[in-house]
């Protein structure tokens, strides 16, 4: 699970490397079709996992922003309420 921006960048870098790896597997002329399919399945699985982690982190960041804005709006609304007295 990604905890901060540094980990997000590392994860994105790994994702790019894995995507490049798919191309290398496909164009490799000496590997059998079966070997390519097996290796591609593994790489695609890792890519899918990284994409899920990135999406989860980004969603959490958006949710935090929404909560912060909501709290800020709540404070503004509360400050504008007429005082009883």
C-alpha positions in Angstrom: 0.0 0.0 0.0 1.3 3.4 -1.0 1.8 5.8 1.9 3.2 9.0 0.4 4.3 10.7 -2.8 7.7 9.2 -2.8 6.2 5.7 -2.8 3.7 6.8 -5.4 6.6 7.8 -7.7 8.4 4.5 -7.1 5.3 2.6 -7.9 4.7 4.6 -11.1 8.3 3.9 -12.1 7.9 0.2 -11.5 4.7 0.3 -13.6 6.5 1.9 -16.5 9.3 -0.7 -16.3 6.7 -3.5 -16.3 4.9 -2.0 -19.3 8.2 -1.9 -21.1 8.9 -5.5 -20.1 5.7 -6.6 -21.9 7.1 -5.2 -25.2 10.4 -6.9 -24.6 8.6 -10.3 -24.0 6.4 -9.9 -27.1 9.3 -9.1 -29.5 11.7 -11.7 -28.1 12.2 -14.1 -31.0 13.8 -17.1 -29.2 11.1 -17.6 -26.6 8.3 -20.0 -27.3 4.8 -18.8 -27.5 3.9 -20.7 -24.3 6.8 -19.2 -22.4 5.8 -15.7 -23.6 2.2 -16.3 -22.5 3.2 -17.4 -19.1 5.6 -14.5 -18.6 3.1 -12.0 -19.9 0.5 -13.3 -17.5 2.8 -12.8 -14.6 3.8 -9.3 -15.7 0.2 -8.3 -16.4 -0.8 -9.5 -12.9 1.9 -7.3 -11.4 0.8 -4.3 -13.5 -2.8 -4.8 -12.4 -1.7 -4.9 -8.8 0.3 -1.7 -9.1 -2.5 0.1 -10.9 -4.9 -0.9 -8.1 -2.5 0.5 -5.5 -2.0 3.7 -7.5 -5.8 4.1 -7.9 -6.4 3.5 -4.2 -3.8 6.1 -3.1 -5.1 8.7 -5.6 -8.7 8.0 -4.4 -7.6 8.4 -0.7 -5.9 11.7 -1.6 -9.1 13.0 -3.3 -11.2 11.9 -0.3 -8.9 13.8 2.0 -9.2 16.9 -0.2 -13.0 16.6 -0.1 -13.1 16.2 3.6 -10.8 19.2 4.1 -13.0 21.3 1.8 -16.1 20.1 3.5 -14.6 21.1 6.9 -13.6 24.4 5.6 -17.1 25.1 4.2 -18.6 24.0 7.5 -16.5 26.5 9.4 -17.5 29.3 7.0 -21.2 28.4 7.3 -20.9 28.2 11.1 -19.2 31.6 11.2 -22.0 33.2 9.1 -24.9 31.9 11.3 -26.7 34.6 13.3 -25.8 34.6 16.9 -28.7 34.0 19.4 -28.9 36.7 22.0 
